[in-house]
């Protein structure tokens, strides 16, 4: 019997780049295609994407893509896929598709796919799969869970969710449709694991209003608010508070302005034309008449709030007494950057309102009791935790067992693992390649992971370059010349003395004629690189990036092509 294959390309063991493949026979569909943002040690990287080689190898089988909601970690990877291959059709909520349309126009990708907006409870066909879009509640408007009817049975993909019973837009979670699917029998549940370490229930988005209202009422000067640009509900509450207290709003950040405009066009928020002012007009109004709504809730180095905090923004400067509301919590890995921004704001005299205890932010993800509720509504035979770091997946799996699922029917997986499911059994089988693609947006280049590793080593231990000119007998004609950048030398050792020691060591290595004469040019370069790397580790207890240039001349002094070797000791395999 043909088995259904469920293959995560991203989103498991991590926060972000949520991308799931569901395949049966010659039909394949995608659920979401997201990106992640780089960690601090990914120097020069702007965006992290899942490896899509599996999609490229199976492009003829791909029948379409279903989007759960419009967050970047669920839709941000779609333009990059379209640059490599077409997608026959993309189904999703209007807000997410509105955001994608702008991305596609910028990149000239409009003809690479067809966008089709869906309504709650609408069913669409993607190959042999029937996908039902079920309204759920999350931190962005127009969010869906998916009920996917497959040839082997019903599977449910929750998307990102929480059970918000007092949603600010009045759109309730469609629990009835989940319950109806449970009556049919749910073969597999894939459920959001992000908040599985947090007990209880996630507070309603409506609870944020009381604190925002209090802060706005007490602020005597400008109010600066940062949140996720995509949190339409939160942005709408900020605009409502601004109107209540007769303040004008200036929006900083392209993504924030795009979300506000698209949300207004699609009817997810409304505000009078006179509410918004340009950044250039901020100083035309008294401080207690102004709200500045900005990006930068995650301490991103080039975001508007970070530049304001560091006094690097051209138009906006912190004035002592300004109130700054950070209406978000740090994504794992961003804690230090956010803390640095908060420290800088306090240093400049701002009153900063931040943190979970402040009441100005609630999560969009389900806590443990809500995750139990989802498990008990769906009553799946098999359970696969998704969307979260590995410890979160493990804790969510434990909840599944607590809720009555057989331990052997719970699958904690990693990106690239393949889960095969039939009506009668499920098992984890082979793996596919599931790495990452690193993007430098300024140049639209993909970066090799080895390059990032080299950058880390340069940052940690510096760079040492050795250039030597050799004749055909591999004897030194000139050099070796030694150049250093960012190298920390042992205490009391002058740079000039260290360079002389390296030159002497290189000469000693190259004087081993019994070994050297038997080598070709590349072997000689590798040999010199390895020997000097070991020398630096022994002498300096460090692992600088080592760059070797061996240039060769013929009998008549004509220069031959240089051979070079660049590698850090830390990336080599050693016994």
WOBEL-V212604 format. One record per pair of residues at least 4 apart in sequence whose C-alpha atoms are under 6 Angstrom apart, sorted by the first residue. I is the first residue (numbers start at 1). J is the second residue. If there is no record, write none. Layout:
# WOBEL-V212604
I_J / I_J
This chain:
# WOBEL-V212604
3_420 / 3_421 / 3_422 / 4_23 / 4_24 / 4_420 / 4_421 / 5_22 / 5_23 / 5_419 / 5_420 / 6_21 / 6_22 / 6_418 / 6_419 / 7_20 / 7_21 / 7_418 / 8_20 / 8_415 / 8_416 / 9_19 / 9_20 / 9_415 / 9_416 / 9_434 / 10_17 / 10_18 / 10_19 / 10_50 / 10_415 / 11_16 / 11_17 / 11_18 / 11_387 / 12_386 / 12_387 / 12_388 / 12_414 / 12_415 / 13_388 / 13_389 / 13_390 / 14_388 / 14_389 / 15_388 / 16_35 / 16_36 / 16_73 / 17_34 / 17_35 / 17_36 / 17_73 / 18_33 / 18_34 / 18_73 / 18_74 / 19_32 / 19_33 / 20_30 / 20_31 / 21_29 / 21_30 / 22_28 / 22_29 / 23_27 / 23_28 / 26_61 / 27_61 / 27_127 / 28_61 / 28_62 / 28_63 / 29_62 / 29_63 / 29_64 / 29_65 / 30_65 / 31_65 / 31_66 / 31_67 / 32_67 / 32_74 / 33_74 / 33_75 / 33_77 / 33_78 / 34_72 / 34_73 / 34_74 / 34_75 / 34_76 / 34_77 / 35_48 / 35_49 / 35_73 / 35_76 / 35_77 / 36_48 / 36_73 / 37_47 / 37_48 / 38_42 / 45_439 / 45_440 / 46_439 / 46_440 / 47_439 / 48_437 / 48_438 / 49_436 / 49_437 / 50_436 / 50_437 / 51_434 / 51_435 / 51_436 / 51_437 / 55_59 / 63_88 / 63_126 / 63_127 / 64_87 / 64_88 / 64_89 / 64_90 / 64_126 / 65_90 / 66_90 / 66_91 / 66_92 / 67_92 / 68_143 / 68_144 / 68_159 / 69_96 / 69_143 / 70_96 / 72_76 / 82_86 / 86_112 / 87_113 / 88_113 / 89_113 / 89_114 / 90_115 / 91_116 / 91_117 / 92_117 / 92_118 / 93_117 / 93_118 / 93_142 / 94_98 / 94_117 / 104_108 / 104_109 / 104_110 / 120_133 / 120_134 / 120_135 / 121_132 / 121_133 / 121_134 / 122_132 / 122_133 / 123_131 / 123_132 / 124_130 / 124_131 / 125_129 / 125_130 / 129_149 / 129_150 / 130_148 / 130_149 / 131_147 / 131_148 / 132_146 / 132_147 / 133_144 / 133_146 / 134_144 / 134_145 / 134_146 / 135_144 / 135_173 / 135_174 / 136_143 / 136_144 / 136_145 / 136_173 / 137_161 / 137_162 / 137_173 / 138_161 / 138_162 / 138_364 / 139_231 / 139_364 / 140_231 / 140_232 / 145_157 / 145_158 / 145_159 / 146_156 / 146_157 / 147_156 / 148_154 / 148_155 / 149_153 / 149_154 / 150_154 / 152_422 / 152_423 / 153_187 / 154_186 / 154_187 / 155_186 / 155_187 / 155_188 / 155_189 / 156_189 / 157_190 / 158_191 / 160_192 / 161_365 / 161_366 / 162_365 / 162_366 / 164_204 / 168_206 / 179_377 / 182_186 / 182_378 / 186_380 / 187_380 / 187_381 / 187_382 / 188_380 / 188_382 / 188_383 / 189_380 / 189_383 / 190_384 / 190_385 / 191_385 / 191_386 / 192_386 / 192_387 / 193_386 / 193_387 / 193_388 / 193_392 / 193_393 / 194_388 / 195_366 / 195_367 / 196_367 / 196_368 / 196_392 / 196_396 / 198_367 / 199_367 / 199_368 / 200_367 / 200_368 / 200_369 / 201_367 / 201_369 / 201_370 / 202_366 / 202_367 / 208_360 / 209_213 / 211_359 / 211_360 / 220_288 / 221_287 / 221_288 / 221_322 / 222_287 / 222_288 / 222_290 / 222_291 / 222_322 / 223_291 / 223_323 / 223_324 / 224_291 / 224_292 / 224_293 / 224_324 / 225_293 / 225_324 / 225_325 / 226_293 / 226_294 / 226_295 / 226_297 / 226_326 / 226_327 / 227_297 / 227_327 / 227_328 / 229_256 / 232_236 / 242_246 / 242_247 / 247_289 / 247_290 / 248_275 / 248_276 / 248_290 / 248_291 / 249_276 / 249_277 / 249_291 / 249_292 / 250_276 / 250_277 / 250_278 / 250_279 / 250_292 / 251_292 / 251_293 / 251_294 / 252_294 / 253_294 / 253_295 / 259_263 / 263_268 / 263_269 / 264_268 / 264_269 / 264_270 / 295_304 / 296_300 / 296_303 / 296_304 / 296_305 / 298_330 / 298_338 / 299_306 / 299_337 / 299_338 / 306_341 / 307_312 / 307_313 / 308_312 / 308_313 / 309_344 / 309_345 / 320_349 / 320_350 / 321_350 / 322_350 / 323_350 / 323_351 / 323_352 / 324_352 / 325_352 / 325_353 / 326_354 / 327_360 / 327_361 / 328_361 / 330_334 / 330_335 / 345_350 / 346_350 / 354_358 / 366_370 / 375_379 / 382_409 / 382_410 / 383_410 / 384_410 / 384_411 / 385_393 / 388_392 / 400_405 / 401_405 / 401_407 / 415_434 / 416_431 / 416_432 / 416_433 / 416_434 / 417_431 / 418_428 / 418_429 / 418_430 / 418_431 / 419_427 / 419_428 / 420_426 / 420_427 / 421_425 / 421_426 / 438_446 / 438_447 / 439_445 / 439_446 / 439_447 / 440_444 / 440_445 / 457_461 / 458_462 / 458_463 / 458_545 / 461_487 / 461_543 / 461_544 / 462_485 / 462_486 / 462_487 / 462_544 / 463_484 / 463_485 / 463_544 / 463_545 / 464_483 / 464_484 / 464_546 / 465_482 / 465_483 / 465_547 / 465_548 / 466_481 / 466_482 / 466_548 / 467_480 / 467_481 / 467_549 / 468_479 / 468_480 / 468_550 / 469_476 / 469_477 / 469_478 / 469_551 / 469_552 / 470_474 / 470_475 / 470_476 / 470_477 / 470_552 / 471_475 / 471_552 / 471_553 / 480_503 / 512_516 / 513_517 / 519_523 / 519_524 / 533_569 / 535_539 / 536_540 / 537_541 / 537_542 / 537_543 / 543_569 / 545_567 / 545_568 / 546_566 / 546_567 / 546_568 / 547_565 / 547_566 / 548_564 / 548_565 / 549_563 / 549_564 / 550_562 / 550_563 / 551_562 / 552_559 / 552_560 / 553_557 / 553_558 / 553_559 / 553_560 / 554_558
